[in-house]
Every structure is written in structure tokens, then in C-alpha cells.
Amino acid sequence: MALEVERIPAFSDNYMYLLHDSGSGITAAVDPAETGPILAKLEEKGWELDLILSTHHHPDHVAGNLELKEKTGCTIFGPAAERDKIPGIDTALSEGDRVGVGVEEAIVYETPGHTAGHISFWFEGSAALFCADTLFALGCGRLFEGTPAQMWDSMQKYSHMPDETRVFCGHEYTQSNAHFALTVDPENAALRTRAAEIDRLRAAGEPTVPSLLGEERATNPFLRPDDAGIRTVLGMADASDAEVFGELRSRKDNA
């Protein structure tokens, strides 16, 4: 049975997640930025927190770690490359490691770019990717500690995952990402349709996360630097995919 996933808003635009395996009763939190909403949801659902999965060291993803550990006795997993920057890590994770949440198991991918040690968790059996600030719905994270080539390599680590994989990212940035995507991919009919639906959802106060990886492949310019139409708009017909990716990220930074 697939994990039950609860999306929990934090701050102005963050998303935290609780993952629950009903058979074992095991519950994990992904990137708990705030403690109160996590504890409230645990109480509402009648769950106990067993582990925390941290993707990277930014405070808006780890600020709740220590208080939750103190209150629940949970175990904290996080990237080995950022072990000294993330509060309370008990188990450091690297590429190819596996983490169980009950009977479900995540494969760990090192996905640097946003930060130097960022990791992602893929639960193949639950068709769920927790990619935090690497891949966003219709976007990608800023390159605070990495290069465009690193980030493009990271994005390609998702390429073998099925289209029906749900993309649970770290922020509700989709509407602004859609507006940018239309400037570099204006002839994409699927993108125009998706952008209109995103505007409708946000006007109604509804979330746009998770998305499906298949949707991202069809409409997210940061997964499509090889697209001829995007390259024409950018004037980069003969550039490498990494160079096109870098130009897209630069333009988004300055949009």
C-alpha cells in the first residue's frame, strides 16, 4: 500500500510533508520548517513521528528539526555533505542509500545545485518524489551553491522515473514559474493550458503541488533545454543543454 502523504503549508510559501505507512504506523516528516503545524497534524491524524527526512540545510527546511526530535524522540536523516549544517542529524545519507518508512523505501539521490549537498528522496512504490528545492512545479531552485552544469546533472537524475511520479517540491512558486515559462516557451499549447489552470487554482486559494513528472516533462522549460523552440527564443541553437539550462536560470533570476 502506498504511503499516505499530508502536505502542510509553512511560512508564506513553504511546503512540509508527513508520510505515513498505515501497516506499520511509521510516520516521517520531510523538511519540517515549523514545529507547530507538524505537531497539530500528527495529533489530528493520531500518528507518532518516527523520523525526519532533511533534503538540505536552509533554515526554511530544517528549523523544526531539534524541537521535533526533543518532543518525539524521532531519528533525523539528512545529506552527508551537509551533516555539519543540519541540526540533529543521526544518519547521514549519500547517493544510492535507502531509507525505509514502514514497508515503503526511498532511494536517495544527490542533487546539488541549490545547495552543495542537496538530496532528493524517491519512493518508487508510492510514485512520490520529494525533491525540495531542486525541481519545482514549472521551475527549479536558485543556484546558491552550485553551477548550472551541476544542477542540470541533478535534474537528469529524475529522467528514469515514470511520468505518473508525483512531484512534492518545497515551495508554492508555480504561478510565477508559469509566467516565466511562457516567456521562453510561448508556442507550447500544453504549457498555456496548464498556466491557465494554475491561475484558476491560485485564484481559488488552492495548491498546485504535487504535480506529475509527466506534466513537468511536457511544460517545464528547465527539463527541456534541448527543445528547439526554447533554443530559438533564447538564440542558442548550437549551445549545450547545460548552457541553455544556465541561460534559463539566469533569465528567471532576473525576471
Phi, psi and omega per residue, in radians:
M1 nan 2.381 -3.103
A2 -1.187 2.689 3.067
L3 -1.101 2.479 2.948
E4 -1.437 2.283 -3.093
V5 -2.056 2.207 3.044
E6 -1.921 2.090 3.074
R7 -1.534 2.245 -3.066
I8 -2.203 2.047 3.121
P9 -1.195 2.627 3.065
A10 -2.516 2.601 3.140
F11 0.893 -2.492 -3.070
S12 -1.522 -0.519 -3.053
D13 -2.639 0.180 3.110
N14 -1.366 2.712 2.921
Y15 -2.159 2.305 2.952
M16 -1.927 2.862 -3.111
Y17 -2.423 2.512 2.897
L18 -1.938 2.329 3.112
L19 -2.023 2.293 -3.043
H20 -2.334 2.258 3.018
D21 -1.740 1.931 -3.004
S22 -1.173 -0.521 -3.115
G23 -1.161 -0.774 -3.104
S24 -1.660 -0.351 -3.043
G25 1.420 0.085 -3.118
I26 -1.291 2.409 -3.140
T27 -2.298 2.395 3.084
A28 -2.156 2.595 2.988
A29 -1.908 2.382 3.052
V30 -1.848 2.114 3.053
D31 0.899 1.082 -3.133
P32 -1.301 1.703 -3.121
A33 -1.312 -0.557 -3.132
E34 -2.264 2.528 -3.093
T35 -1.467 -0.785 -3.023
G36 -0.953 -0.899 -3.132
P37 -1.102 -0.575 3.103
I38 -1.164 -0.843 -3.133
L39 -1.099 -0.665 3.131
A40 -1.123 -0.741 3.141
K41 -1.197 -0.687 3.073
L42 -1.028 -0.771 3.132
E43 -1.136 -0.753 3.137
E44 -1.037 -0.715 -3.076
K45 -1.524 -0.232 -3.083
G46 1.293 0.542 -3.127
W47 -1.829 2.759 3.001
E48 -2.033 2.440 -3.073
L49 -1.457 2.195 -3.117
D50 -1.858 -0.595 -3.120
L51 -2.648 2.746 3.051
I52 -2.060 2.351 3.048
L53 -1.918 1.954 -3.141
S54 -1.782 2.311 -3.112
T55 -1.637 -0.570 -3.127
H56 -2.884 3.007 -2.860
H57 -1.508 -0.091 -3.062
H58 -1.056 2.416 -3.052
P59 -0.984 -0.540 -3.134
D60 -1.335 0.189 3.028
H61 -2.219 -0.256 -3.061
V62 -2.249 0.046 -3.010
A63 -1.088 -0.412 -3.128
G64 -1.595 -0.036 -3.015
N65 -0.972 -0.970 -2.974
L66 -1.202 -0.703 3.129
E67 -1.143 -0.707 3.103
L68 -1.146 -0.674 3.102
K69 -1.123 -0.712 3.127
E70 -1.132 -0.707 -3.055
K71 -1.406 -0.478 -3.008
T72 -2.071 -0.291 -3.064
G73 1.284 0.329 -3.093
C74 -1.203 2.831 3.095
T75 -1.753 2.393 -3.078
I76 -1.889 2.211 3.060
F77 -1.921 2.451 3.124
G78 -2.855 3.070 -3.037
P79 -1.177 2.332 3.118
A80 -1.042 -0.628 -3.081
A81 -1.224 -0.242 3.133
E82 -2.159 0.387 -3.078
R83 -0.963 -0.668 -3.091
D84 -1.363 -0.135 -3.084
K85 -1.881 -0.186 -3.049
I86 -1.921 2.161 -3.073
P87 -1.102 2.253 2.886
G88 1.410 0.229 -3.104
I89 -1.065 2.269 3.039
D90 -1.751 -0.653 -3.100
T91 -2.246 2.119 -3.128
A92 -1.625 2.396 -3.002
L93 -2.031 2.530 3.098
S94 -2.309 3.042 -3.123
E95 -0.861 2.243 3.066
G96 1.537 -0.178 3.064
D97 -1.143 2.813 -3.130
R98 -2.229 2.493 3.131
V99 -2.257 2.212 3.141
G100 -1.635 2.416 2.936
V101 -2.126 1.618 -2.966
G102 1.130 -2.303 -3.116
V103 -1.433 -0.234 3.128
E104 -1.497 2.572 -3.061
E105 -2.312 2.355 3.076
A106 -1.763 2.439 2.938
I107 -1.639 2.379 -3.115
V108 -1.634 2.303 3.050
Y109 -2.093 2.279 3.004
E110 -1.367 2.088 -3.058
T111 -2.258 1.150 -3.099
P112 -1.237 2.785 3.126
G113 2.570 -1.067 3.053
H114 -1.136 -0.878 2.886
T115 -2.226 2.905 -3.034
A116 -1.203 -0.469 -3.068
G117 -2.063 0.270 -3.102
H118 -0.919 2.415 3.039
I119 -2.215 2.800 3.066
S120 -2.175 2.696 3.138
F121 -2.084 2.160 3.102
W122 -2.008 2.009 3.037
F123 -1.673 1.617 -3.056
E124 -1.057 -0.741 -3.097
G125 -1.160 -0.388 3.117
S126 -1.854 0.108 -3.132
A127 0.861 0.866 -3.037
A128 -2.365 2.198 3.085
L129 -2.011 2.132 3.075
F130 -1.852 1.724 -2.969
C131 -1.945 0.026 3.026
A132 0.871 -1.956 -3.019
D133 -1.932 0.405 2.988
T134 -1.549 -1.190 3.091
L135 -1.804 2.176 3.008
F136 -1.842 2.852 2.939
A137 -1.063 2.011 -3.127
L138 1.121 0.347 -3.139
G139 -2.792 -2.898 3.020
C140 -2.629 2.927 -3.108
G141 -1.309 2.743 3.022
R142 -1.144 2.660 -3.102
L143 -1.629 1.343 -3.113
F144 -1.281 -0.625 -3.035
E145 -2.257 0.068 -3.085
G146 -2.301 -3.131 -3.124
T147 -1.831 2.829 3.043
P148 -0.979 -0.693 -3.137
A149 -1.109 -0.705 3.086
Q150 -1.092 -0.794 -3.095
M151 -1.166 -0.688 3.100
W152 -1.107 -0.717 3.060
D153 -1.049 -0.708 3.123
S154 -1.105 -0.768 -3.125
M155 -1.082 -0.591 -3.126
Q156 -1.233 -0.267 3.090
K157 -1.194 -0.267 3.092
Y158 -1.579 -0.032 -2.916
S159 -1.172 -0.447 -3.108
H160 -1.536 -0.114 -3.080
M161 -1.343 2.539 -3.074
P162 -1.122 2.690 3.126
D163 -1.021 -0.517 -3.083
E164 -1.419 0.034 3.066
T165 -1.071 2.248 3.083
R166 -1.452 2.304 -3.079
V167 -1.756 1.836 3.123
F168 -1.736 1.665 -3.103
C169 -1.651 -3.137 -2.947
G170 -1.616 -0.158 -3.044
H171 -2.580 2.715 3.027
E172 -1.618 1.352 3.137
Y173 -1.927 0.128 -2.864
T174 -1.104 -0.683 -3.071
Q175 -1.145 -0.800 3.116
S176 -1.169 -0.619 3.078
N177 -1.097 -0.680 3.136
A178 -1.128 -0.736 3.135
H179 -1.059 -0.716 3.091
F180 -1.181 -0.779 -3.094
A181 -0.978 -0.660 -3.136
L182 -1.150 -0.428 3.135
T183 -1.317 -0.419 -3.112
V184 -1.898 -0.159 -3.103
D185 -2.461 0.943 -2.949
P186 -1.207 -0.354 -3.093
E187 -1.607 0.070 -3.083
N188 -1.445 1.836 -3.080
A189 -1.118 -0.667 3.123
A190 -1.115 -0.650 3.103
L191 -1.159 -0.764 3.138
R192 -1.080 -0.724 3.106
T193 -1.121 -0.768 -3.136
R194 -1.148 -0.703 -3.139
A195 -1.080 -0.699 3.114
A196 -1.130 -0.692 3.111
E197 -1.173 -0.663 3.092
I198 -1.104 -0.756 3.087
D199 -1.038 -0.706 3.131
R200 -1.129 -0.790 -3.141
L201 -1.086 -0.785 -3.084
R202 -1.217 -0.602 3.087
A203 -1.113 -0.499 3.120
A204 -1.588 0.056 -3.131
G205 1.303 0.366 -3.100
E206 -1.684 2.601 3.110
P207 -1.314 2.780 3.072
T208 -1.947 0.077 -3.090
V209 -2.047 2.352 0.130
P210 -1.423 2.762 2.920
S211 -1.843 3.114 3.060
L212 -1.821 2.495 -3.101
L213 -1.075 -0.576 3.077
G214 -1.091 -0.664 3.061
E215 -1.095 -0.720 -3.129
E216 -1.126 -0.721 -3.139
R217 -1.103 -0.522 -3.103
A218 -1.511 -0.396 -2.940
T219 -2.313 -0.311 -3.079
N220 -1.492 1.977 -3.088
P221 -1.069 -0.454 -3.102
F222 -1.298 -0.210 3.000
L223 -1.747 0.053 -2.989
R224 -2.335 0.760 3.140
P225 -1.190 -0.201 3.086
D226 -1.496 -0.075 -3.063
D227 -1.208 2.263 -3.077
A228 -1.115 -0.661 3.139
G229 -1.135 -0.747 3.098
I230 -1.119 -0.761 3.139
R231 -1.086 -0.633 3.107
T232 -1.142 -0.783 3.115
V233 -1.049 -0.692 -3.112
L234 -1.418 -0.246 -3.047
G235 1.198 0.693 -3.048
M236 -2.298 0.840 -3.047
A237 -1.023 -0.597 -3.028
D238 -1.865 0.160 -3.101
A239 -1.380 2.858 3.047
S240 -1.300 2.819 3.093
D241 -1.030 -0.711 -3.136
A242 -1.116 -0.652 3.115
E243 -1.181 -0.725 3.097
V244 -1.125 -0.765 3.088
F245 -0.986 -0.798 -3.139
G246 -1.088 -0.668 3.110
E247 -1.175 -0.703 3.079
L248 -1.047 -0.801 -3.131
R249 -1.128 -0.701 3.106
S250 -1.087 -0.752 3.132
R251 -1.163 -0.659 3.112
K252 -1.154 -0.685 3.126
D253 -1.038 -0.564 -3.047
N254 -1.831 0.135 -3.119
A255 -1.234 nan nan
